[in-house]
């Protein structure tokens, strides 16, 4: 029996899965933008295995399109994977007391730098602003990333967004974040505002148009050309503000599992796959043992960003969150373009967030 799987179109998302699959799974790909925003229930109607982002869980559970992994794997092995995964990666796929996906890949927003252009990367947001006045610095703003950058800076300033769902963010923190983003973006190369993280990292690695990006999702596939370090903090030694990304492997409700398929998934989560096979095939493992292994491929990438991944903020996962994330990003970009005020933007984002929490998808 051959299963169908869908992942995202990048060596980090595809190569290791395809190399390990043999004749068991045929993997298709979708663009990064589809991974970030395509309705997961539509994908699960067509594929047995789906690589997804944890904020999609709310809509997935509302539509009933995923199989709970508690029914497929034992409690001991799920607990072992939870304990062994870095930061909140495994927990980000837990909802309503059940496990809905396994973290194959761990990623969070970190800093990317061309040391040959700027020297030692900045460690605080004050240092980022000073660097922006003498070298090209860009924020990640395309698609949902404008709000994700906003959220990460808020975390660095000491406030996790949506801790109070009705408020979303306090006035003081919200204004401070928008002020900081506006100051950095005003000096950024204009071409960078439309680039997704892959586009930003490509531009940095191929040209001198961008010397530093303080918050961009880390890609180990660029570690030979760029230096990746912890996300900036508000003050030396403070929490690096970052929003968790990465990918989880989910089983669709249409899938009839076999022992062979479950053993294949177990192997993907095994120490040998996480520490050897995935890194050797452009993968970015989720196991903490891999991130802290000095012998692993591109060990400096993991060592210099581990603290950020361990402390990353987990986004809300209610059914309407994906739409909110896109709409809030458009609001943030409007502020940076001086098309709306800070006050109006914060009020609008709060309304969008409250409205998103009432969104219900019909269960199929």
LINTA-V572089 format. One record per residue. RES is the residue in three letters. PHI is phi as a letter, one per 30 degrees, with the letter a starting at -180 (999 if undefined). PSI is psi in whole degrees, -180 to 180 (none if undefined). Layout:
# LINTA-V572089
res={RES/RES}
phi={PHI/PHI}
psi={PSI/PSI}
This chain:
# LINTA-V572089
res={UNK/UNK/UNK/UNK/UNK/UNK/UNK/UNK/UNK/UNK/UNK/UNK/UNK/UNK/UNK/UNK/UNK/UNK/UNK/UNK/UNK/UNK/UNK/UNK/UNK/UNK/UNK/UNK/UNK/UNK/UNK/UNK/UNK/UNK/UNK/UNK/UNK/UNK/UNK/UNK/UNK/UNK/UNK/UNK/UNK/UNK/UNK/UNK/UNK/UNK/UNK/UNK/UNK/UNK/UNK/UNK/UNK/UNK/UNK/UNK/UNK/UNK/UNK/UNK/UNK/UNK/UNK/UNK/UNK/UNK/UNK/UNK/UNK/UNK/UNK/UNK/UNK/UNK/UNK/UNK/UNK/UNK/UNK/UNK/UNK/UNK/UNK/UNK/UNK/UNK/UNK/UNK/UNK/UNK/UNK/UNK/UNK/UNK/UNK/UNK/UNK/UNK/UNK/UNK/UNK/UNK/UNK/UNK/UNK/UNK/UNK/UNK/UNK/UNK/UNK/UNK/UNK/UNK/UNK/UNK/UNK/UNK/UNK/UNK/UNK/UNK/UNK/UNK/UNK/UNK/UNK/UNK/UNK/UNK/UNK/UNK/UNK/UNK/UNK/UNK/UNK/UNK/UNK/UNK/UNK/UNK/UNK/UNK/UNK/UNK/UNK/UNK/UNK/UNK/UNK/UNK/UNK/UNK/UNK/UNK/UNK/UNK/UNK/UNK/UNK/UNK/UNK/UNK/UNK/UNK/UNK/UNK/UNK/UNK/UNK/UNK/UNK/UNK/UNK/UNK/UNK/UNK/UNK/UNK/UNK/UNK/UNK/UNK/UNK/UNK/UNK/UNK/UNK/UNK/UNK/UNK/UNK/UNK/UNK/UNK/UNK/UNK/UNK/UNK/UNK/UNK/UNK/UNK/UNK/UNK/UNK/UNK/UNK/UNK/UNK/UNK/UNK/UNK/UNK/UNK/UNK/UNK/UNK/UNK/UNK/UNK/UNK/UNK/UNK/UNK/UNK/UNK/UNK/UNK/UNK/UNK/UNK/UNK/UNK/UNK/UNK/UNK/UNK/UNK/UNK/UNK/UNK/UNK/UNK/UNK/UNK/UNK/UNK/UNK/UNK/UNK/UNK/UNK/UNK/UNK/UNK/UNK/UNK/UNK/UNK/UNK/UNK/UNK/UNK/UNK/UNK/UNK/UNK/UNK/UNK/UNK/UNK/UNK/UNK/UNK/UNK/UNK/UNK/UNK/UNK/UNK/UNK/UNK/UNK/UNK/UNK/UNK/UNK/UNK/UNK/UNK/UNK/UNK/UNK/UNK/UNK/UNK/UNK/UNK/UNK/UNK/UNK/UNK/UNK/UNK/UNK/UNK/UNK/UNK/UNK/UNK/UNK/UNK/UNK/UNK/UNK/UNK/UNK/UNK/UNK/UNK/UNK/UNK/UNK/UNK/UNK/UNK/UNK/UNK/UNK/UNK/UNK/UNK/UNK/UNK/UNK/UNK/UNK/UNK/UNK/UNK/UNK/UNK/UNK/UNK/UNK/UNK/UNK/UNK/UNK/UNK/UNK/UNK/UNK/UNK/UNK/UNK/UNK/UNK}
phi={999/c/c/c/b/b/b/c/d/a/e/d/c/c/e/d/d/d/d/d/d/h/c/d/b/c/c/c/b/b/d/e/d/d/e/d/b/d/e/d/d/d/d/d/d/c/b/d/c/b/d/b/c/e/d/d/e/e/d/d/d/d/c/i/c/c/c/d/d/d/d/c/b/d/e/d/d/d/d/d/d/d/d/d/d/d/h/c/d/d/d/d/c/c/a/h/i/b/c/c/a/c/d/d/b/c/a/a/d/b/c/c/b/c/d/d/c/b/i/d/d/d/c/b/d/d/d/d/d/d/d/d/d/b/b/d/b/b/c/d/b/d/h/d/d/d/d/d/d/e/d/d/d/e/d/d/d/j/b/d/e/i/e/c/e/d/c/i/a/d/e/d/d/e/d/d/d/d/e/d/d/d/d/d/d/d/c/d/d/e/d/d/d/c/c/d/e/d/d/d/d/d/d/d/d/c/b/c/d/b/c/a/b/d/b/a/d/d/b/d/d/c/d/d/c/b/c/c/b/e/d/d/c/d/b/e/i/d/d/d/d/a/c/d/b/i/b/b/c/c/c/d/d/d/d/c/d/b/e/d/d/d/d/d/d/e/d/e/c/d/e/d/d/d/c/b/d/d/d/d/b/i/d/b/d/c/d/e/d/d/d/c/d/d/c/d/e/h/e/d/e/d/e/d/b/e/e/d/d/d/c/d/d/c/d/e/b/d/e/c/d/e/d/d/e/d/d/d/d/d/d/d/d/d/d/d/d/i/c/a/d/e/d/d/d/d/d/d/d/d/d/e/d/d/d/d/d/c/d/b/c/d/d/c}
psi={133/129/159/139/153/126/-166/154/76/148/-36/-33/-20/-43/-49/-40/-45/-40/-31/-18/-32/-132/4/-41/131/114/126/168/155/157/161/-41/-35/-41/-38/-25/-15/135/124/-28/-32/-36/-41/-23/-17/-18/151/-40/136/128/121/171/143/-29/-12/-7/-41/-48/-34/-43/-35/-31/-7/34/0/151/132/131/-16/-25/-13/-27/154/157/-40/-43/-35/-43/-38/-43/-36/-46/-35/-9/145/140/-145/22/-51/-43/-25/-18/15/131/138/35/10/157/126/-14/162/136/98/-30/133/133/151/169/128/180/139/136/147/94/-27/-19/-30/-10/-141/131/147/145/-16/165/-29/-42/-35/-45/-38/-41/-38/-21/-10/-7/156/116/136/146/156/112/-11/154/-133/-5/-18/-45/-36/-38/-45/-48/-41/-40/-39/-42/-44/-34/-2/9/120/125/149/13/-37/105/-29/-29/-34/-59/146/158/-46/-49/-44/-45/-41/-40/-47/-37/-47/-45/-40/-40/-42/-44/-30/-24/-1/150/130/-33/-20/-18/-23/5/134/174/-40/-43/-41/-47/-34/-46/-43/-41/-25/-20/179/21/-26/126/-22/138/113/-22/108/145/129/135/113/-22/-13/7/-17/-11/-23/154/125/131/173/148/154/149/169/-30/159/129/-2/178/128/122/121/152/123/138/-124/-177/152/149/118/154/124/157/-16/-12/129/106/151/161/-34/-42/-45/-38/-34/-43/-42/-43/-40/-30/0/158/-40/-39/-44/-36/-18/-63/-50/-51/-31/-12/40/10/166/91/163/-11/131/-35/-33/-42/-25/9/114/-15/-4/156/133/46/-34/-35/-48/-46/-39/-2/3/-45/-38/-45/-39/-29/13/148/136/125/158/157/22/165/-29/8/-41/-44/-39/-45/-42/-44/-41/-35/-40/-36/-45/-43/-33/-37/-47/-29/3/35/-11/160/163/-45/-49/-38/-45/-42/-42/-43/-36/-43/-45/-41/-44/-42/-39/-29/-11/-2/129/126/140/131/129/none}
